[in-house]
Amino acid sequence: MMTECELPIFYGYTEPVAKKQHQCCECSAPILVGEKHFHCTGKWHGDKKPQSYRQHDTCREACEVIRDSFGGECIGVGSLKEEFNELVCDDWYPQNDRWNEPWKKLRHLMAVILVRERRHKLLEGKQ
């Protein structure tokens, strides 16, 4: 069910506060100035130079819930929504209490992410 993802040759991360606006690699909504977020840099096989990605904390947390609670080893950068949709389409609803709490947490995080995306699209349309 989980998409294969390639492990980097090297990898590092920070959790900075944005000094300028960035774009989240998962939801494409802006990471606003003053917002704490996740920033990773790594070099993957085939890349000539290191790549850098940024995620909202909510997007990162949702990726971690999928990885840790629903059997994934890792989630490829930018594939959060795809992984969530696979869980929903595969009827990965809690079959017992073991997945009940993580499923509720994941649904809540995805709702927060969708609201942020919609708000961004609405504001983008007004400009």
C-alpha positions as semicolon CSV with decimal commas, in nm:
position;residue;x (nm);y (nm);z (nm)
1;M;0,000;0,000;0,000
2;M;0,272;0,252;0,085
3;T;0,465;0,406;-0,200
4;E;0,826;0,308;-0,223
5;C;1,056;0,588;-0,125
6;E;1,426;0,609;-0,167
7;L;1,642;0,666;0,137
8;P;1,885;0,956;0,097
9;I;2,263;0,926;0,085
10;F;2,270;1,193;0,355
11;Y;1,999;1,388;0,528
12;G;1,962;1,666;0,783
13;Y;1,675;1,868;0,920
14;T;1,595;2,175;1,123
15;E;1,275;2,316;1,267
16;P;1,315;2,688;1,197
17;V;1,079;2,981;1,221
18;A;1,024;3,118;0,870
19;K;1,197;3,449;0,804
20;K;1,032;3,465;0,462
21;Q;0,738;3,290;0,302
22;H;0,799;2,936;0,173
23;Q;0,576;2,673;0,013
24;C;0,491;2,343;0,180
25;C;0,591;2,041;-0,030
26;E;0,285;1,847;0,090
27;C;-0,010;2,085;0,067
28;S;0,137;2,364;-0,151
29;A;-0,002;2,627;0,086
30;P;0,240;2,894;0,203
31;I;0,446;2,863;0,517
32;L;0,402;3,211;0,654
33;V;0,665;3,442;0,804
34;G;0,696;3,360;1,174
35;E;0,558;3,007;1,135
36;K;0,761;2,719;1,278
37;H;0,803;2,442;1,020
38;F;1,010;2,139;0,922
39;H;1,300;2,191;0,678
40;C;1,502;1,898;0,545
41;T;1,794;1,879;0,308
42;G;1,935;1,562;0,161
43;K;2,096;1,405;-0,140
44;W;1,924;1,114;-0,307
45;H;2,079;0,873;-0,560
46;G;2,076;1,027;-0,905
47;D;2,061;1,387;-0,783
48;K;2,358;1,599;-0,878
49;K;2,314;1,830;-0,581
50;P;2,127;1,824;-0,247
51;Q;1,753;1,889;-0,248
52;S;1,564;2,090;0,013
53;Y;1,200;2,058;0,123
54;R;0,979;2,237;0,374
55;Q;0,662;2,116;0,547
56;H;0,408;2,270;0,782
57;D;0,430;2,101;1,122
58;T;0,076;1,967;1,067
59;C;0,174;1,808;0,735
60;R;0,485;1,653;0,892
61;E;0,281;1,518;1,181
62;A;0,025;1,362;0,944
63;C;0,309;1,192;0,752
64;E;0,445;1,055;1,080
65;V;0,103;0,918;1,186
66;I;0,068;0,733;0,854
67;R;0,424;0,600;0,875
68;D;0,412;0,498;1,241
69;S;0,054;0,375;1,276
70;F;-0,041;0,227;0,941
71;G;0,258;0,016;0,848
72;G;0,462;0,240;0,622
73;E;0,838;0,249;0,637
74;C;0,860;0,593;0,485
75;I;0,651;0,835;0,283
76;G;0,798;0,999;-0,024
77;V;0,831;1,376;-0,013
78;G;0,512;1,534;-0,145
79;S;0,296;1,222;-0,128
80;L;0,095;1,282;0,192
81;K;-0,241;1,324;0,018
82;E;-0,181;1,023;-0,206
83;E;-0,099;0,805;0,096
84;F;-0,406;0,928;0,284
85;N;-0,630;0,865;-0,018
86;E;-0,494;0,510;-0,043
87;L;-0,582;0,449;0,321
88;V;-0,937;0,574;0,261
89;C;-0,981;0,387;-0,069
90;D;-0,847;0,065;0,080
91;D;-1,110;0,088;0,358
92;W;-0,834;0,121;0,616
93;Y;-1,084;0,225;0,877
94;P;-1,018;0,108;1,230
95;Q;-1,109;-0,257;1,254
96;N;-1,014;-0,267;1,619
97;D;-0,911;-0,034;1,900
98;R;-0,544;-0,045;1,798
99;W;-0,606;0,193;1,505
100;N;-0,896;0,391;1,649
101;E;-0,698;0,678;1,804
102;P;-0,438;0,713;1,526
103;W;-0,718;0,716;1,267
104;K;-0,903;0,994;1,454
105;K;-0,580;1,194;1,486
106;L;-0,499;1,151;1,116
107;R;-0,849;1,258;1,007
108;H;-0,823;1,568;1,226
109;L;-0,480;1,660;1,086
110;M;-0,602;1,613;0,727
111;A;-0,904;1,834;0,797
112;V;-0,674;2,111;0,926
113;I;-0,457;2,072;0,613
114;L;-0,758;2,086;0,377
115;V;-0,896;2,399;0,546
116;R;-0,557;2,569;0,511
117;E;-0,537;2,470;0,141
118;R;-0,887;2,598;0,069
119;R;-0,823;2,924;0,252
120;H;-0,504;2,973;0,050
121;K;-0,686;2,905;-0,280
122;L;-0,963;3,149;-0,188
123;L;-0,713;3,421;-0,097
124;E;-0,512;3,351;-0,411
125;G;-0,827;3,393;-0,623
126;K;-0,905;3,734;-0,469
127;Q;-0,567;3,879;-0,564
